[in-house]
Amino acid sequence: MSEIIFGSEYHQILDNLLREIDLSKLPLYGENEIYRMNAGRYGKVKIKLDIERDNEKIEYIRDLYSKTNNSINCYTYEWEAEEEKLPKYHEEYIKPVILRFIEVLSTISNNNNVVLKFSVVDGDWKTSENTAHHLATKNALIELFKQI
């Protein structure tokens, strides 16, 4: 987890990561904006955690994991941000952070009965030399899991 978020940030949400997610609280949102004028960096990301409702995806995932006899928790990912607000090409900075988080969360969480979905639902960008969406995504995930 340390390569995803720093240790001090990880300890802020560790207890929440270990407990079962209260499905009645869903959907949950995490949002973060990074603006570093001196470094020419900007990025804003809003992530939603909700129950996966696409029956085809759920069937596929359950079928896949039933063959391996693996009790891993299952999560999906989807890009739902509007192109005008957050162009899809920013996904290359955002998606790997979420997928790595899902990979770790899948091994420690307690939601075996439900497939949950992480969605990028909003964000913003500005023309700058460096994107800050990678860091904004990490911080948005932290904000999301502080609510659990």
GROMACS elastic network, one bead per residue, 0.5 to 0.9 nm:
[ bonds ]
;  ai    aj funct       b0    kb
    1     4     6  0.52397   500
    1     5     6  0.63439   500
    1     6     6  0.80454   500
    1     7     6  0.81602   500
    1    10     6  0.74764   500
    1   100     6  0.86631   500
    1   101     6  0.76800   500
    1   104     6  0.67981   500
    2     5     6  0.52302   500
    2     6     6  0.53955   500
    2     7     6  0.59227   500
    2    10     6  0.75145   500
    3     6     6  0.71694   500
    4    10     6  0.88663   500
    4    97     6  0.69083   500
    4   100     6  0.72195   500
    4   101     6  0.68723   500
    4   138     6  0.70305   500
    5     8     6  0.83482   500
    5     9     6  0.63463   500
    5    10     6  0.61370   500
    5   138     6  0.65293   500
    5   139     6  0.82789   500
    5   142     6  0.85131   500
    6     9     6  0.53723   500
    6    10     6  0.60782   500
    6    11     6  0.87714   500
    7    11     6  0.61989   500
    7    12     6  0.87549   500
    8    11     6  0.53099   500
    8    12     6  0.66392   500
    9    12     6  0.51661   500
    9    13     6  0.70541   500
    9    14     6  0.87610   500
    9   139     6  0.88136   500
    9   142     6  0.73901   500
   10    13     6  0.55741   500
   10    14     6  0.58202   500
   10   142     6  0.79391   500
   11    15     6  0.76903   500
   12    15     6  0.77726   500
   12    16     6  0.84676   500
   12   142     6  0.81110   500
   12   146     6  0.74032   500
   13    16     6  0.51774   500
   13    17     6  0.61679   500
   13    18     6  0.88400   500
   13   142     6  0.68283   500
   13   143     6  0.87932   500
   13   145     6  0.61600   500
   13   146     6  0.57429   500
   13   148     6  0.88446   500
   14    17     6  0.50956   500
   14    18     6  0.64376   500
   14    19     6  0.89755   500
   14   145     6  0.89654   500
   15    18     6  0.52896   500
   15    19     6  0.65121   500
   16    19     6  0.54250   500
   16    20     6  0.79927   500
   16    21     6  0.80751   500
   16   145     6  0.64338   500
   16   146     6  0.68947   500
   16   147     6  0.81907   500
   16   148     6  0.58689   500
   17    20     6  0.78574   500
   17    21     6  0.83636   500
   17   105     6  0.71138   500
   17   108     6  0.72005   500
   17   109     6  0.61465   500
   17   110     6  0.87677   500
   17   145     6  0.71396   500
   17   148     6  0.82154   500
   18    21     6  0.89295   500
   18   105     6  0.87120   500
   18   108     6  0.61414   500
   18   109     6  0.54239   500
   18   110     6  0.70675   500
   19    22     6  0.88266   500
   19   108     6  0.88851   500
   19   109     6  0.66045   500
   19   110     6  0.63713   500
   19   111     6  0.88482   500
   19   148     6  0.84866   500
   20    23     6  0.87546   500
   20   109     6  0.65082   500
   20   111     6  0.58700   500
   20   148     6  0.87009   500
   21    24     6  0.87160   500
   21    25     6  0.82119   500
   21    26     6  0.87214   500
   21   109     6  0.82233   500
   21   110     6  0.74329   500
   21   111     6  0.67672   500
   21   148     6  0.63111   500
   22    25     6  0.57416   500
   22    26     6  0.74559   500
   22   148     6  0.70465   500
   23    26     6  0.53706   500
   23    27     6  0.81302   500
   23    50     6  0.82077   500
   23    51     6  0.77802   500
   24    27     6  0.82865   500
   25    28     6  0.68085   500
   25   147     6  0.87397   500
   25   148     6  0.76825   500
   26    29     6  0.87066   500
   26    48     6  0.89039   500
   26    49     6  0.68826   500
   26    50     6  0.54314   500
   26    51     6  0.73342   500
   27    48     6  0.65022   500
   27    49     6  0.55311   500
   27    51     6  0.75408   500
   28    47     6  0.82858   500
   28    48     6  0.56558   500
   28    49     6  0.52407   500
   28    50     6  0.67196   500
   28   144     6  0.63052   500
   28   145     6  0.84643   500
   28   147     6  0.74236   500
   28   148     6  0.81985   500
   29    46     6  0.68395   500
   29    47     6  0.55750   500
   29    49     6  0.63896   500
   29    50     6  0.89428   500
   29   140     6  0.80813   500
   29   141     6  0.85743   500
   29   143     6  0.78312   500
   29   144     6  0.54141   500
   29   145     6  0.88682   500
   29   147     6  0.86067   500
   30    45     6  0.81878   500
   30    46     6  0.56710   500
   30    47     6  0.52271   500
   30    48     6  0.65534   500
   30    49     6  0.84139   500
   30   137     6  0.87703   500
   30   139     6  0.79797   500
   30   141     6  0.58149   500
   30   142     6  0.73006   500
   30   145     6  0.77886   500
   30   146     6  0.89183   500
   30   147     6  0.87624   500
   31    44     6  0.74663   500
   31    45     6  0.56591   500
   31    47     6  0.62907   500
   31    48     6  0.88123   500
   31   122     6  0.86522   500
   31   123     6  0.83118   500
   31   136     6  0.78113   500
   31   137     6  0.79180   500
   31   139     6  0.74894   500
   31   141     6  0.77454   500
   31   143     6  0.67984   500
   31   144     6  0.75454   500
   32    43     6  0.82145   500
   32    44     6  0.56938   500
   32    45     6  0.56555   500
   32    46     6  0.66324   500
   32   123     6  0.86764   500
   32   135     6  0.87275   500
   32   136     6  0.51859   500
   32   137     6  0.70304   500
   32   138     6  0.85282   500
   32   139     6  0.59327   500
   32   141     6  0.87333   500
   32   143     6  0.79310   500
   33    42     6  0.75343   500
   33    43     6  0.57485   500
   33    45     6  0.65583   500
   33    46     6  0.87953   500
   33   123     6  0.83494   500
   33   124     6  0.83976   500
   33   132     6  0.84600   500
   33   133     6  0.82797   500
   33   135     6  0.89067   500
   33   136     6  0.57307   500
   33   137     6  0.88263   500
   33   139     6  0.85275   500
   33   140     6  0.84102   500
   34    41     6  0.73528   500
   34    42     6  0.53860   500
   34    43     6  0.52625   500
   34    44     6  0.62469   500
   34   132     6  0.61711   500
   34   133     6  0.76729   500
   34   135     6  0.74839   500
   34   136     6  0.58640   500
   35    39     6  0.87440   500
   35    40     6  0.79827   500
   35    41     6  0.58421   500
   35    43     6  0.67161   500
   35    44     6  0.84868   500
   35   132     6  0.76542   500
   36    39     6  0.54065   500
   36    40     6  0.59399   500
   36    41     6  0.50362   500
   36    42     6  0.63231   500
   36   132     6  0.85201   500
   37    40     6  0.50065   500
   37    41     6  0.63906   500
   37    42     6  0.78786   500
   38    41     6  0.78689   500
   39    42     6  0.89427   500
   39   129     6  0.83319   500
   39   130     6  0.78180   500
   40   128     6  0.55690   500
   40   129     6  0.56971   500
   40   130     6  0.61065   500
   40   131     6  0.81721   500
   41   126     6  0.86548   500
   41   127     6  0.89994   500
   41   128     6  0.60824   500
   41   129     6  0.67095   500
   41   131     6  0.53155   500
   41   132     6  0.54111   500
   41   133     6  0.88890   500
   42   124     6  0.85588   500
   42   125     6  0.65020   500
   42   126     6  0.64197   500
   42   127     6  0.82749   500
   42   128     6  0.69063   500
   42   129     6  0.89792   500
   42   130     6  0.72300   500
   42   131     6  0.55117   500
   42   133     6  0.71805   500
   42   136     6  0.88101   500
   43   123     6  0.75939   500
   43   124     6  0.62629   500
   43   125     6  0.54365   500
   43   126     6  0.74795   500
   43   131     6  0.59565   500
   43   134     6  0.80056   500
   43   135     6  0.80895   500
   43   136     6  0.61763   500
   43   137     6  0.87255   500
   44    86     6  0.85749   500
   44   122     6  0.80985   500
   44   125     6  0.65288   500
   44   132     6  0.77067   500
   44   133     6  0.61996   500
   44   136     6  0.59571   500
   44   137     6  0.79046   500
   44   140     6  0.89798   500
   45    86     6  0.84644   500
   45    94     6  0.82731   500
   45   120     6  0.71918   500
   45   121     6  0.80016   500
   45   122     6  0.60401   500
   45   124     6  0.67857   500
   45   133     6  0.67056   500
   45   136     6  0.59778   500
   45   137     6  0.58964   500
   45   140     6  0.67940   500
   46    81     6  0.87487   500
   46   119     6  0.84512   500
   46   120     6  0.59508   500
   46   121     6  0.57941   500
   46   123     6  0.55944   500
   46   136     6  0.87462   500
   46   137     6  0.77837   500
   46   140     6  0.65399   500
   46   141     6  0.89030   500
   47   118     6  0.67026   500
   47   119     6  0.55164   500
   47   121     6  0.58013   500
   47   122     6  0.72124   500
   47   123     6  0.87787   500
   47   137     6  0.78927   500
   47   140     6  0.66294   500
   47   141     6  0.72022   500
   47   144     6  0.77138   500
   48   117     6  0.78487   500
   48   118     6  0.56780   500
   48   119     6  0.50880   500
   48   120     6  0.64067   500
   48   121     6  0.65522   500
   48   144     6  0.78928   500
   49   116     6  0.68787   500
   49   117     6  0.56403   500
   49   119     6  0.65437   500
   49   144     6  0.78176   500
   50    53     6  0.87356   500
   50   115     6  0.89042   500
   50   116     6  0.56849   500
   50   117     6  0.53519   500
   50   118     6  0.67904   500
   50   119     6  0.81853   500
   51   114     6  0.71503   500
   51   115     6  0.62105   500
   51   117     6  0.57684   500
   51   118     6  0.88252   500
   52    55     6  0.80352   500
   52    57     6  0.80581   500
   52    58     6  0.72269   500
   52    75     6  0.79625   500
   52    76     6  0.72582   500
   52   114     6  0.79684   500
   52   115     6  0.55661   500
   52   117     6  0.50311   500
   52   118     6  0.86606   500
   53    56     6  0.88581   500
   53    57     6  0.82638   500
   53    58     6  0.76303   500
   53   115     6  0.84482   500
   53   116     6  0.86485   500
   53   117     6  0.85658   500
   54    57     6  0.54750   500
   54    58     6  0.63356   500
   54    59     6  0.87741   500
   55    59     6  0.60186   500
   55    60     6  0.84524   500
   56    59     6  0.51850   500
   56    60     6  0.60885   500
   56    61     6  0.86010   500
   57    60     6  0.50866   500
   57    61     6  0.61129   500
   57    62     6  0.85510   500
   57    76     6  0.82230   500
   58    61     6  0.52292   500
   58    62     6  0.61097   500
   58    63     6  0.84395   500
   58    74     6  0.89265   500
   58    76     6  0.89929   500
   58   114     6  0.89253   500
   58   115     6  0.66952   500
   59    62     6  0.51980   500
   59    63     6  0.59171   500
   59    64     6  0.84036   500
   60    63     6  0.51494   500
   60    64     6  0.60267   500
   60    65     6  0.86724   500
   61    64     6  0.50635   500
   61    65     6  0.62064   500
   61    66     6  0.84408   500
   61    74     6  0.72237   500
   61    75     6  0.88029   500
   61    76     6  0.89894   500
   61   115     6  0.84135   500
   62    65     6  0.53062   500
   62    66     6  0.58806   500
   62    67     6  0.86729   500
   62    74     6  0.83177   500
   62   115     6  0.88801   500
   63    66     6  0.51945   500
   63    67     6  0.65220   500
   64    67     6  0.56915   500
   64    68     6  0.70963   500
   65    68     6  0.52075   500
   65    69     6  0.62944   500
   65    70     6  0.57675   500
   65    71     6  0.74921   500
   65    72     6  0.77304   500
   65    74     6  0.87837   500
   66    69     6  0.51644   500
   66    70     6  0.67386   500
   66    71     6  0.83395   500
   67    70     6  0.78969   500
   68    71     6  0.87325   500
   70    73     6  0.88965   500
   71    74     6  0.89828   500
   71   107     6  0.89239   500
   71   112     6  0.70292   500
   72   106     6  0.58163   500
   72   107     6  0.60563   500
   72   108     6  0.87064   500
   72   109     6  0.87701   500
   72   112     6  0.71490   500
   73   105     6  0.79216   500
   73   107     6  0.67622   500
   73   108     6  0.82921   500
   73   109     6  0.68504   500
   73   110     6  0.72305   500
   73   111     6  0.60820   500
   73   112     6  0.51556   500
   73   113     6  0.81417   500
   73   114     6  0.80899   500
   73   115     6  0.74523   500
   73   116     6  0.88480   500
   74   102     6  0.84831   500
   74   106     6  0.63794   500
   74   111     6  0.80783   500
   74   112     6  0.73300   500
   74   113     6  0.88879   500
   74   114     6  0.74955   500
   74   115     6  0.51756   500
   74   116     6  0.67158   500
   74   117     6  0.87051   500
   75   102     6  0.67116   500
   75   103     6  0.88365   500
   75   106     6  0.74579   500
   75   114     6  0.86722   500
   75   115     6  0.54182   500
   75   117     6  0.53768   500
   75   118     6  0.71998   500
   76    99     6  0.88584   500
   76   102     6  0.83586   500
   76   115     6  0.73518   500
   76   116     6  0.63206   500
   76   118     6  0.61040   500
   76   119     6  0.82787   500
   77    95     6  0.82185   500
   77    98     6  0.79444   500
   77    99     6  0.76154   500
   77   102     6  0.88534   500
   77   116     6  0.88056   500
   77   117     6  0.56278   500
   77   119     6  0.56834   500
   77   120     6  0.81773   500
   78    95     6  0.89614   500
   78   117     6  0.74074   500
   78   118     6  0.64935   500
   78   120     6  0.65741   500
   78   121     6  0.87223   500
   79    82     6  0.89308   500
   79    88     6  0.79051   500
   79    91     6  0.78049   500
   79    95     6  0.85421   500
   79   118     6  0.87457   500
   79   119     6  0.57001   500
   79   120     6  0.50632   500
   79   121     6  0.68480   500
   80    83     6  0.89271   500
   80   119     6  0.63156   500
   80   120     6  0.55673   500
   80   122     6  0.74640   500
   81    84     6  0.85384   500
   81    85     6  0.71125   500
   81    86     6  0.61161   500
   81    87     6  0.77872   500
   81    88     6  0.78410   500
   81   119     6  0.84128   500
   81   120     6  0.58487   500
   81   123     6  0.70579   500
   82    85     6  0.54708   500
   82    86     6  0.60706   500
   82    87     6  0.71622   500
   82    88     6  0.83684   500
   82   121     6  0.76093   500
   82   122     6  0.68976   500
   82   123     6  0.85550   500
   83    86     6  0.52678   500
   83    88     6  0.62381   500
   84    87     6  0.61476   500
   84   124     6  0.87471   500
   85   122     6  0.69754   500
   85   123     6  0.61303   500
   85   124     6  0.53161   500
   85   125     6  0.73040   500
   86    89     6  0.83631   500
   86    90     6  0.70359   500
   86    91     6  0.88192   500
   86   122     6  0.67511   500
   86   123     6  0.53594   500
   86   124     6  0.50990   500
   86   125     6  0.62096   500
   87    90     6  0.59998   500
   87    91     6  0.79360   500
   87   124     6  0.84624   500
   87   125     6  0.81424   500
   88    91     6  0.54282   500
   88    92     6  0.82332   500
   89    92     6  0.62512   500
   89    93     6  0.84214   500
   90    93     6  0.56642   500
   90    94     6  0.66589   500
   90    95     6  0.86871   500
   90   125     6  0.85463   500
   90   131     6  0.84613   500
   90   133     6  0.74891   500
   91    95     6  0.54066   500
   91    96     6  0.82800   500
   91   120     6  0.89191   500
   91   133     6  0.88005   500
   92    95     6  0.59520   500
   92    96     6  0.69667   500
   93    96     6  0.65942   500
   93    97     6  0.74315   500
   93   131     6  0.80959   500
   93   132     6  0.84186   500
   93   133     6  0.60249   500
   93   134     6  0.52403   500
   93   137     6  0.85714   500
   94    97     6  0.56451   500
   94    98     6  0.66211   500
   94    99     6  0.88891   500
   94   120     6  0.84898   500
   94   133     6  0.60985   500
   94   134     6  0.55193   500
   94   135     6  0.87258   500
   94   136     6  0.84916   500
   94   137     6  0.60513   500
   94   138     6  0.87170   500
   95    98     6  0.52005   500
   95    99     6  0.60458   500
   95   100     6  0.85333   500
   95   120     6  0.86644   500
   95   134     6  0.87635   500
   95   137     6  0.87086   500
   96    99     6  0.50836   500
   96   100     6  0.60137   500
   96   101     6  0.84580   500
   96   134     6  0.85693   500
   97   100     6  0.52610   500
   97   101     6  0.61770   500
   97   102     6  0.86303   500
   97   134     6  0.67992   500
   97   135     6  0.88358   500
   97   137     6  0.68451   500
   97   138     6  0.67908   500
   98   101     6  0.50003   500
   98   102     6  0.60843   500
   98   103     6  0.85614   500
   98   118     6  0.77400   500
   98   137     6  0.74383   500
   98   138     6  0.79107   500
   98   141     6  0.79378   500
   99   103     6  0.60928   500
   99   104     6  0.87228   500
  100   104     6  0.64066   500
  100   105     6  0.85415   500
  101   104     6  0.52965   500
  101   105     6  0.59673   500
  101   106     6  0.84256   500
  101   138     6  0.87502   500
  101   141     6  0.83790   500
  102   106     6  0.58032   500
  102   107     6  0.87613   500
  102   118     6  0.85575   500
  103   106     6  0.53275   500
  103   107     6  0.70406   500
  104   107     6  0.56302   500
  104   108     6  0.68934   500
  104   109     6  0.87844   500
  105   108     6  0.53353   500
  105   109     6  0.56357   500
  106   109     6  0.58837   500
  106   110     6  0.85261   500
  106   111     6  0.88096   500
  107   110     6  0.87567   500
  109   112     6  0.82066   500
  110   113     6  0.87264   500
  111   114     6  0.58412   500
  111   115     6  0.77346   500
  111   116     6  0.84633   500
  112   115     6  0.77044   500
  120   123     6  0.79681   500
  125   128     6  0.85232   500
  125   131     6  0.80154   500
  125   132     6  0.89705   500
  125   133     6  0.84122   500
  126   131     6  0.84631   500
  127   130     6  0.86007   500
  127   131     6  0.85752   500
  128   131     6  0.67373   500
  131   134     6  0.75489   500
  131   135     6  0.89921   500
  132   135     6  0.55893   500
  132   136     6  0.61734   500
  132   137     6  0.86278   500
  133   137     6  0.58626   500
  133   138     6  0.85676   500
  134   137     6  0.52978   500
  134   138     6  0.65658   500
  134   139     6  0.89284   500
  135   138     6  0.51475   500
  135   139     6  0.63003   500
  135   140     6  0.85810   500
  136   139     6  0.51373   500
  136   140     6  0.60139   500
  136   141     6  0.86386   500
  137   140     6  0.50105   500
  137   141     6  0.62174   500
  137   142     6  0.86539   500
  138   141     6  0.52776   500
  138   142     6  0.64117   500
  138   143     6  0.88297   500
  139   142     6  0.50176   500
  139   143     6  0.62280   500
  139   144     6  0.85979   500
  140   143     6  0.50358   500
  140   144     6  0.61171   500
  140   145     6  0.86957   500
  141   145     6  0.62316   500
  141   146     6  0.86160   500
  142   145     6  0.52595   500
  142   146     6  0.61751   500
  143   146     6  0.52085   500
  143   147     6  0.69735   500
  144   147     6  0.57053   500
  144   148     6  0.74220   500
  145   148     6  0.53497   500
